[in-house]
């Protein structure tokens, strides 16, 4: 029996080691691809003038949709940031999804809104709309007050009411940089409608100085949990999405900041209210629809446009968020599982889906087993110590090294964190990610797997302090 257990542990270790080595290889390729793409974008930025894209004849009108559920803490600052966007043709639609706080009252009062009668076509089925308001000061600013139906339902209602051919989905607590919308729309404008969706980079606002809807000074929070999220965001966007986007393999663009063609989004059925990951679900659904229609369309990610958002500051809140994210990922993959390894769906089916199944979905299970094996091997001693050391090296490379590379890529390409002290802090914290933060995220993502298995469907709303107060709590 002892020999059998010893052999079993050894085989499990080999399997985990092989798996982690393959994952490291995947991320190495993505990181190299991201570096090449970032270098290309840097060279283009030297010669490309954004002024021409600000001309009315060149830009495409955009409806900005802001779903809001109990967002009274940050909704005003978010709207202010949208009003300052450098984009000629836009309308802003706040969709109040049955908030129980004072979100509606704050928006109506602050922007002097009055109820209007607006005709629109209910292409997508949604919960009933109670009233529509328009700002007396800013006619392009609307408020849709509707019954609660969830974020996806709110976005669908916003699409129904919107009048422009493209829409931009923004979280109710998001702050956009002034040229962010212009930059995220450029691939659409330059592609001749080949690009039907474009996503922008999202950053953590905690620790930044924000006034009147603008990020006045970029900084870091003094809370280790928030700093690690900054690093995690850099890693996800720099070493993940850039590489996947280059080959049209992207299955997710952040719901905090993405632009879509309304025609294609509606044709694909709009957002699904049967998942907690509505942003990924729409992207996957678009990929599926355009392939079934035999259309040559692309979904891209642009690294430069930046959206600032409030990050959770407690373990409880962060755990809820990450479990929900992973649950949403599994729901989308399972709903569209017929695409997996199906050549009918091109590289999305044959490459992207297997990658998301094997790396993103199964990842937390294999990593959790890896950490467990390391502890077991250390307790057993002897020859297992070498195996434990080898596993730890691979885990460190996968966790910490790629995070350090992401920090370096940020400093080299965009350099939003101009304070040397902030960059050093990010770099040092990324060194130790594997030893405390990474195991926590693995546990939370594994919890998301269990929630999906046991059909847990609760949204788990996060508490918001408001972006205008982030610098106070840094």
N, C-alpha and C positions, 0 to 999 in steps of 0.2 A: 504493500500500500504506500509506503514511504517513497519507494522508487517511482511508483506511478505518479504521485503528487509532484515529485521532483521533476520528472519528465514533462508533466503538464505545465508546470510553471516555466520551464525552459522554453517550451513550444510557444506559450503565450507571449513570453518576452521577445522571441524571434519575430512573431507575427506583428507585435506592436512596433518593434524596431524597424521592420521592413515598411510598415505603414507610414510611420513618422518620416522615414527617409524619403519615401515617395512624395509625401506632402511638402517636405522641405524642397524637393526638386521642383514641384509645381510652383511654389512661391518664389523660388529663385528665377524661374522663367518669367513669371509675372513681374517681378521686380526689375529684371533686365529690360523687359518690354516697356515698363513704366518709365524707366530712365531714358530710353530712346525717344519715347513720345514727349516727355517733358523737355528734352533737349531740342526737339523739333519745334515745340510750341514757343520756347524761349527765342529761337531764331526768327520765327514768324512775327513775334511781338515787336521785334526791333524795326520791322519794315511795315507792319500793318497799322493803319490809322483807324481808330474806332469812330472818328467823326463822321465818316461817310455812312456808317451804319445807323447813325442817328437821324438821317434824312427820312421824311415820311414816305417817299417813294420806294425806299429800300426795305424798311422794316415791315414786319407783319404784326397786325394788332393782336394784343394779348389780354385775356381776362385773367386777373389774379384772384384765385379762390382761397379764402382763409376760413377753414372750418374751425369753429370755436365752441368748446364745451367747458364751462367754468374757467374762462381765461381772463377774468377781470384784472388779475395781477399784471398781465403783460400785454394785453390786447392793444391798448392805446399806443404804446411804444412801437409795437409791430406795425400798426397802421401808419404811424409817422414815418417809419423807415421806408414804407412803400410809396408814400407821397413824394419822397425825395429821390426816387429812382430816375435815372437818366434814360428815359424811354418815351418816345413821342406819342404812341397810341396805346393806351391801356385803360382798363377799368378795374376797379377793385370791388370784390364782392365778399363781404363777411357773412358766413352762414352760421347763425346761432343754432346749435343742435340741441335745443331744449335745456339750456343751462339753468342751473338752480341757484346760481349766484347773481351778481349784478352786472354781468357782461353786457346784456342788451341795454340796460339803463345808462351805463357808462358811455357806450358808443353813441347812443342817440343824443345824450346830453353834450358830450364833448364836440361832436361834429354837427350839431344842430340839424338833426334829421327829422323828416316828416314822412308820414305814410303816403304811399303812392299806389296807383293801379298800373301794373305792368303786364302786358300780354307776352306770353312765352309758350313754347311747345313742350309738353311733358314727354319727351322722348324716352327718358329713363324713369322707371317707377321709383318713387320715394315716399317717405312719410310726408304728411300734409304740411303745406306752408301756411302759416297763420297770417303773416303780413310781410310786406316789403317796404323798406324805408330808403329814402334818398337824402344825401346831405345837401343842405341849402348852400353851404360854402363851397363844396366840391361835388359837382353834379356827377362825376364819374365814380363816386363812392356810394355803394349800395349796402344795405343790411337786409339779409333774408332771415326772418325769424320763423323757425319750423319746429315741429314736434321732434322729439328725440328719436333718432334712428341709427346712430353710430356715425363714425367719421366717414366711412365709405358712402353712406346715404347722404350725408351733408355735401360731400363733393359732387355726387351725382345731381343733387338739387342745384348746386352752383353751376354745373354744366348746363342744365336746362335753362336757367335764367340768363346765362352769359350770352353775349351777342357777337363775340369775336371768334375767329377760326382756330385760335390756339389758347390754351389755358395753362396757367402756372399754379401748381398746388403749393401752398405755404402753410406751415404750422402756425397756430395762433400765438406762439411765443417766439417767433423767428424774427431776426433782424437781417435785412439784406444790405450788402454794400451797394453804393450808388450805381455802379456799372454792372452789377451782377446779372440782372435780367438781360441786358444787352449782350453780354458775353455768352450766356447760356443759350441765347437765341441765335447766335452767329452760325453754328453748324446747320441749323434749319434753314436760315436765309441763304447760306452759301451752297447748299446741297441740291437746290431745285426740288424741294419736298421729298427727297430720298430719305432724309432723317425725319422721323415722325415723333421722336421723343428725345429729350436732352436733360441730363441731370447735372447739378452743380455740387460743389464741395460744401460740406457742413462742418463747422467748427464750434468748439465749446466757448460760450460767452462768459462763464463764471470767472471772475477776476478781471474782466475788462471794464473800462469806464464807459458807460453808455448814458447819453443825454439826448433828449428829444428825438429818439429813434435812430441815433447814429452812434457808432462805435468810435468814441473820441480817442481812446488809448487802449491798445491791445496788451493784455497782461495775463499772468497766471494766477489762479487761486492758490492759497496757501494750504489747501486741503489735499493730502496725498491721493485720496480717492478720485478727486476731480482731475488732478494732474495726470493720473493714469488714463483717464478717459480721453484727455487731449491726445495722448500718445496713441491710444487705441483708434481714435478717429483718423489720425494721420496715417496710421498703418492701413486701415481699411480702405481709405480713399487713394493713397499713393501707391501702395504695392498690390492692391486688389483690383479696384474698379478701373483704373487707367489701363492696366494690362488686358483685362477682359473686354473693355470697350473697344480697344484697337481692332479686335477681330470680330466685333458684333456678337460677343458671347455674354453680354451683361444681362442678368436676370433681375436686377434690382437697381432702381434709382431712388434715392431717399425721398420719402413723402414730405420731408421738411422743405425741399426745394427741387422741383422738377417741372419741366414744360412738356406738354403733349399736344398733338394735333387732335382737336375736338372731334373731327370727322372720323378719324380712325379709332379713337377711344370709344366713341359711342357705337360705332359699328361692331366693336369687339364686345360690347355689352356694358361698358363703363366699369366702375369700381364694384367689387363684390363685397356684400355685407356678411358673407359667410366665413370670413377669415379676419384675424386680428392683424394680418400683414397685407393690408389693401394696396400698399405701394408696390410690393413685389408681385402681388397677384395681377395687377394691371399690366405690368411689364411682361410677365410670362404670357398672359392672355393675348397681348398684342403680338408677341413673337408667334404664338400659335395661329392667330387669325391671319396674319400676313403670309405665313407659309401655306396655309390652307387655301388662301386666295391666289397663291402663286405670284406674290408681289415681292419686288426687291426693295425692301425698306430697311432702315437701320435705326438702332437705339444707341445713343452715345452718352458718354460722361465727359464733362469738361472740368479740368482740375482748378482753373483759376477763379471762376465765380464763387464767392464765399457767402454762405448763410450762417449767421451766428445763432446758436440756440442754447437754451438753459439745460444744463446737465444735472442729473440727480446728485445730491450731496450726502446721502445716507446709504448704507448697505441694503436696507430694506427696499428703498425706492429703486435703486440700481438693479437689485435682484429681480424685482418685478418687471422692469423694463426689458432686461436681457432674456428672461424666460419667455416673455411675450414675443420678442423678436424671433427667437428660435422656433417657437410654436408656429408663428406665422410663416416662417420659411418652410417648415415641414408640411403645413397645410397646402401651400401653393405647389410644392413638389408632388405631393400625393394627389391633389386634384388633377394635375396635368401629367400624371405618371406615364401615360401612353406616349408621351414625347421622348421618353428616355430611350436612347440608342435607336431611335426611329429615324432612318435616313430621309423620310419625307420632310422632316423639320430641319434639314441641313445641319450645320455645325452646332446650332443650338441644341438639337436633339442628340447628336453623336458625341459632342465634346462638352458643352456647357452643362447639360443635365447630369451626366455622369460625374463631372467635377463637383457640382453642388451636392449631389447625393453622397459621394465618397469623402469629400473634404469638409464641406460646410455642415452637412446634416449629421454624418456619423462621427465627425471630428471630436465632439465633446465626450462621446462614449469611449473612443480609443484613447484620448488623452487622460481621461479619468482612470482607465485601466493602467495606463503608463505610470501615473503617479502612484497608484496602488502597488504596482509591481516593484517600483523603486524602493518603497518602504519595506515590502516583503523581502526583497533581496538584501537590503541592508541588515535586516534582522537575522537572516539566515547566515550571512557572512560567507567566508570561504571564497570559492570561485565566483559566487554570485555578486560579490562586491565589484568585480570588473564589469559585469553585465549592468549593474546598477549605475556605474559611472558612465558607461556608454549610452544608456538610455537618457541619463540626465544631460549629457552633452547635446544629444539630438533635440531634447526638449528645450534646452537653453537657446540653441540655434533657432528653433522654430518660434520660440516666444520672444526672447530678448533681442537677438541679433537683428531680426527683421524690423523690430520696433525702432532700434537705433538707426537702421538704414532709413526708415521713414522720416525720422527727425532730421537726418542729414539731407534727405531729398527736399524737405520743406525749406530748410535753410538755404539750399542751393537754388531752388526754383522760385518759390513765391516769397519766402522770407517775411512772413507776417510777424514773426516774433523777432523784432529788431534788437531787443534787449539781450545782450550776451548772457547775462545771468539767467534769463528765462530759458535760453537754448541749452545752457549747461545743465540746468535743473532737469529739463526734459530728457537730455541724454543720460544723465546719471540715474534717473528714475527708470528709464527703459532697461537699464542693465539688470535691474532686480525684478522685472515684471514676472518672470517665470517662477519666482519664489514666493509670491503672495497674491498678486492681482490675477495672474493667469489661472491659477487653480480655482479662484472664486468664480471667474467667468465660466470656466468649464463646468463647475457645479450648477450654476444658474442655467446654462444651456442644456445640461442634462436634465434639469428639472423641467425645462420646456419640452423635452422629449417625453417625459412621464406625463405631463399635462396633456399633450396631444394623444397619447395612448389611452388615457382615462377620460378623454373628451371634455377636458376643462376648457370652457369658452369665455370666461370672464375677462374683461379688458384690463382691469387693474390700473385705474387712472392714477397718474402721478400728481403730487402736490407741486404747485408752482409758487415761487416767491416773486417773480417778475424780473425782467431783464434790467429795468432801471434801478433795481436794488442789488444787482449782482456784485457791484464794486463795494457795496457796504458790507457784504458777507464774504469778501475775498479772504 
